Structure formats: structure tokens, C-alpha cells
Amino acid sequence: PCNWEGAIYEIPLTLQVGTVIDFALDPLDSNDWNDSTLYTVHMIRGLSGDVDGSGCVDDADLLQVLFAFGATEPNDADVNCDGVVDDADLLLVLLNFGSGC
């Protein structure tokens, strides 16, 4: 999971790319939903290294990482979500190259 907002919440799911899920959390467990928050989750990446979400780790993904190399702003090419597009992201694309194709 990426952590761009300062908190990590992880719910393991198996989803297809393009899936949209709406869910709500009631932190006080009062079942009245007055204090609940509605979330929408969009599954945008299925395979590690599939930067463009095509379902295939290929040359397009490799090029996206290379062109964004060194970027420190939130970026799809930051495959491992560590805040920088670097050799670790490049390695993930290379290790998964051809997956899903």
C-alpha cells in the first residue's frame, strides 16, 4: 500500500484492474453511521511493475519508470511506493517483465 497521506490502512483483496468498491467505516461502532466515513477504492494496478494498468508488464511500463526516474512527487512509476522513482522500481518492472502478457 502507498502512504501519501500519512497513514496506512491495508485490507488484502484480490481484484481485477478497473474494479471499484465503495465501503464505509464506523469508528465508534455505534451502528448509526453518523460518525462514519465513505471510501471509494479504484483498483488501478494489478501486477507489480504494471505501471500503466494494462494488465501486462511490458516496455511501456519500463519506459514510464525510466522517464520518471528520480521523481519524488506521487507518481505511478513509484512501483514500491517509497516516495521516489529509483532503481528499486526499475528492478520490480524488470523482474516482472512479461507477466500478464
PyRosetta script that sets phi, psi and omega in degrees:
from pyrosetta import init, pose_from_sequence

init()
pose = pose_from_sequence("PCNWEGAIYEIPLTLQVGTVIDFALDPLDSNDWNDSTLYTVHMIRGLSGDVDGSGCVDDADLLQVLFAFGATEPNDADVNCDGVVDDADLLLVLLNFGSGC")
pose.set_psi(1, 142.8)
pose.set_omega(1, 176.2)
pose.set_phi(2, -84.0)
pose.set_psi(2, 153.8)
pose.set_omega(2, -177.8)
pose.set_phi(3, -129.5)
pose.set_psi(3, 72.1)
pose.set_omega(3, -180.0)
pose.set_phi(4, -89.6)
pose.set_psi(4, -16.1)
pose.set_omega(4, -175.3)
pose.set_phi(5, -106.4)
pose.set_psi(5, 2.8)
pose.set_omega(5, 175.9)
pose.set_phi(6, 97.6)
pose.set_psi(6, -3.6)
pose.set_omega(6, 178.7)
pose.set_phi(7, -140.3)
pose.set_psi(7, 144.7)
pose.set_omega(7, 179.2)
pose.set_phi(8, -114.3)
pose.set_psi(8, 127.1)
pose.set_omega(8, 173.6)
pose.set_phi(9, -125.8)
pose.set_psi(9, 122.9)
pose.set_omega(9, -175.7)
pose.set_phi(10, -121.2)
pose.set_psi(10, 124.7)
pose.set_omega(10, 175.6)
pose.set_phi(11, -127.1)
pose.set_psi(11, 104.5)
pose.set_omega(11, -177.6)
pose.set_phi(12, -64.2)
pose.set_psi(12, 124.9)
pose.set_omega(12, 178.4)
pose.set_phi(13, -140.9)
pose.set_psi(13, 155.8)
pose.set_omega(13, 171.0)
pose.set_phi(14, -113.7)
pose.set_psi(14, 112.1)
pose.set_omega(14, -175.3)
pose.set_phi(15, -131.3)
pose.set_psi(15, 155.4)
pose.set_omega(15, 173.0)
pose.set_phi(16, -83.4)
pose.set_psi(16, 149.5)
pose.set_omega(16, 175.1)
pose.set_phi(17, -58.9)
pose.set_psi(17, 134.7)
pose.set_omega(17, -179.1)
pose.set_phi(18, 97.6)
pose.set_psi(18, -9.1)
pose.set_omega(18, 179.3)
pose.set_phi(19, -67.2)
pose.set_psi(19, 140.2)
pose.set_omega(19, 176.0)
pose.set_phi(20, -122.4)
pose.set_psi(20, 130.5)
pose.set_omega(20, 179.8)
pose.set_phi(21, -125.8)
pose.set_psi(21, 132.2)
pose.set_omega(21, 171.8)
pose.set_phi(22, -108.4)
pose.set_psi(22, 133.7)
pose.set_omega(22, 175.6)
pose.set_phi(23, -150.5)
pose.set_psi(23, 160.3)
pose.set_omega(23, -179.9)
pose.set_phi(24, -127.4)
pose.set_psi(24, 148.3)
pose.set_omega(24, 175.9)
pose.set_phi(25, -117.5)
pose.set_psi(25, 135.7)
pose.set_omega(25, 178.0)
pose.set_phi(26, -112.4)
pose.set_psi(26, 91.6)
pose.set_omega(26, -171.5)
pose.set_phi(27, -62.8)
pose.set_psi(27, -26.9)
pose.set_omega(27, -179.6)
pose.set_phi(28, -94.0)
pose.set_psi(28, -0.7)
pose.set_omega(28, 178.0)
pose.set_phi(29, 52.1)
pose.set_psi(29, 39.2)
pose.set_omega(29, -178.7)
pose.set_phi(30, -94.0)
pose.set_psi(30, -4.0)
pose.set_omega(30, 178.9)
pose.set_phi(31, 58.2)
pose.set_psi(31, 18.0)
pose.set_omega(31, 176.4)
pose.set_phi(32, -104.5)
pose.set_psi(32, -8.5)
pose.set_omega(32, 177.4)
pose.set_phi(33, 63.2)
pose.set_psi(33, 5.6)
pose.set_omega(33, 178.0)
pose.set_phi(34, -66.6)
pose.set_psi(34, -30.5)
pose.set_omega(34, -178.5)
pose.set_phi(35, -105.7)
pose.set_psi(35, 13.4)
pose.set_omega(35, -175.6)
pose.set_phi(36, -85.6)
pose.set_psi(36, 162.1)
pose.set_omega(36, 177.5)
pose.set_phi(37, -125.5)
pose.set_psi(37, 131.7)
pose.set_omega(37, 178.3)
pose.set_phi(38, -92.3)
pose.set_psi(38, 132.2)
pose.set_omega(38, 179.5)
pose.set_phi(39, -120.2)
pose.set_psi(39, 146.2)
pose.set_omega(39, 171.8)
pose.set_phi(40, -121.6)
pose.set_psi(40, 127.9)
pose.set_omega(40, -179.4)
pose.set_phi(41, -113.7)
pose.set_psi(41, 128.0)
pose.set_omega(41, 175.6)
pose.set_phi(42, -111.4)
pose.set_psi(42, 121.1)
pose.set_omega(42, 177.0)
pose.set_phi(43, -78.7)
pose.set_psi(43, 107.0)
pose.set_omega(43, -175.9)
pose.set_phi(44, -106.9)
pose.set_psi(44, -15.4)
pose.set_omega(44, -179.6)
pose.set_phi(45, -142.3)
pose.set_psi(45, 126.3)
pose.set_omega(45, -177.8)
pose.set_phi(46, -102.6)
pose.set_psi(46, -43.2)
pose.set_omega(46, -177.6)
pose.set_phi(47, -102.4)
pose.set_psi(47, 140.5)
pose.set_omega(47, 173.9)
pose.set_phi(48, -63.9)
pose.set_psi(48, 122.5)
pose.set_omega(48, -178.2)
pose.set_phi(49, 100.3)
pose.set_psi(49, -10.7)
pose.set_omega(49, 177.9)
pose.set_phi(50, -84.8)
pose.set_psi(50, 77.7)
pose.set_omega(50, -172.5)
pose.set_phi(51, -62.6)
pose.set_psi(51, -40.4)
pose.set_omega(51, -175.2)
pose.set_phi(52, -91.0)
pose.set_psi(52, 1.5)
pose.set_omega(52, 176.0)
pose.set_phi(53, 69.9)
pose.set_psi(53, 22.7)
pose.set_omega(53, -178.3)
pose.set_phi(54, -79.2)
pose.set_psi(54, -10.7)
pose.set_omega(54, -176.3)
pose.set_phi(55, 88.6)
pose.set_psi(55, 4.4)
pose.set_omega(55, -177.9)
pose.set_phi(56, -141.5)
pose.set_psi(56, 127.8)
pose.set_omega(56, 176.0)
pose.set_phi(57, -86.8)
pose.set_psi(57, 109.5)
pose.set_omega(57, -172.8)
pose.set_phi(58, -140.8)
pose.set_psi(58, -166.3)
pose.set_omega(58, -176.9)
pose.set_phi(59, -62.4)
pose.set_psi(59, -29.2)
pose.set_omega(59, 177.7)
pose.set_phi(60, -63.7)
pose.set_psi(60, -39.8)
pose.set_omega(60, 178.1)
pose.set_phi(61, -67.9)
pose.set_psi(61, -42.4)
pose.set_omega(61, 178.4)
pose.set_phi(62, -60.0)
pose.set_psi(62, -44.0)
pose.set_omega(62, 179.4)
pose.set_phi(63, -65.3)
pose.set_psi(63, -38.3)
pose.set_omega(63, 178.9)
pose.set_phi(64, -61.3)
pose.set_psi(64, -41.9)
pose.set_omega(64, 178.6)
pose.set_phi(65, -66.9)
pose.set_psi(65, -43.2)
pose.set_omega(65, -179.7)
pose.set_phi(66, -63.5)
pose.set_psi(66, -43.3)
pose.set_omega(66, -179.2)
pose.set_phi(67, -69.2)
pose.set_psi(67, -26.6)
pose.set_omega(67, -179.8)
pose.set_phi(68, -97.1)
pose.set_psi(68, 2.3)
pose.set_omega(68, -175.0)
pose.set_phi(69, -52.2)
pose.set_psi(69, 127.6)
pose.set_omega(69, 180.0)
pose.set_phi(70, 94.2)
pose.set_psi(70, -10.6)
pose.set_omega(70, -179.6)
pose.set_phi(71, -64.9)
pose.set_psi(71, 141.7)
pose.set_omega(71, 179.5)
pose.set_phi(72, -119.1)
pose.set_psi(72, -1.4)
pose.set_omega(72, 175.7)
pose.set_phi(73, -87.6)
pose.set_psi(73, 161.1)
pose.set_omega(73, 178.3)
pose.set_phi(74, -52.0)
pose.set_psi(74, 129.1)
pose.set_omega(74, -171.2)
pose.set_phi(75, -154.7)
pose.set_psi(75, 136.5)
pose.set_omega(75, 178.4)
pose.set_phi(76, -60.5)
pose.set_psi(76, -25.6)
pose.set_omega(76, -179.6)
pose.set_phi(77, -73.6)
pose.set_psi(77, -10.5)
pose.set_omega(77, 175.3)
pose.set_phi(78, -81.0)
pose.set_psi(78, 75.5)
pose.set_omega(78, -170.9)
pose.set_phi(79, -59.5)
pose.set_psi(79, -38.1)
pose.set_omega(79, -177.8)
pose.set_phi(80, -93.8)
pose.set_psi(80, 4.4)
pose.set_omega(80, 173.4)
pose.set_phi(81, 58.7)
pose.set_psi(81, 36.2)
pose.set_omega(81, 178.9)
pose.set_phi(82, -96.2)
pose.set_psi(82, 4.7)
pose.set_omega(82, 175.4)
pose.set_phi(83, 94.3)
pose.set_psi(83, 0.2)
pose.set_omega(83, 177.9)
pose.set_phi(84, -146.7)
pose.set_psi(84, 138.8)
pose.set_omega(84, 174.5)
pose.set_phi(85, -86.8)
pose.set_psi(85, 112.3)
pose.set_omega(85, -173.1)
pose.set_phi(86, -144.6)
pose.set_psi(86, -165.2)
pose.set_omega(86, -177.0)
pose.set_phi(87, -61.6)
pose.set_psi(87, -28.1)
pose.set_omega(87, 178.1)
pose.set_phi(88, -65.6)
pose.set_psi(88, -39.6)
pose.set_omega(88, 177.7)
pose.set_phi(89, -68.7)
pose.set_psi(89, -41.9)
pose.set_omega(89, 177.5)
pose.set_phi(90, -59.8)
pose.set_psi(90, -42.4)
pose.set_omega(90, 179.7)
pose.set_phi(91, -63.7)
pose.set_psi(91, -40.4)
pose.set_omega(91, 178.4)
pose.set_phi(92, -62.5)
pose.set_psi(92, -39.6)
pose.set_omega(92, 176.9)
pose.set_phi(93, -65.9)
pose.set_psi(93, -45.5)
pose.set_omega(93, -178.4)
pose.set_phi(94, -64.6)
pose.set_psi(94, -40.3)
pose.set_omega(94, -179.9)
pose.set_phi(95, -66.7)
pose.set_psi(95, -28.9)
pose.set_omega(95, -178.4)
pose.set_phi(96, -103.2)
pose.set_psi(96, 6.1)
pose.set_omega(96, -176.9)
pose.set_phi(97, -55.4)
pose.set_psi(97, 128.6)
pose.set_omega(97, -179.0)
pose.set_phi(98, 93.8)
pose.set_psi(98, -11.4)
pose.set_omega(98, 179.7)
pose.set_phi(99, -66.5)
pose.set_psi(99, 136.0)
pose.set_omega(99, 176.9)
pose.set_phi(100, 79.0)
pose.set_psi(100, -1.3)
pose.set_omega(100, -176.1)
pose.set_phi(101, -90.7)
pose.dump_pdb("model.pdb")
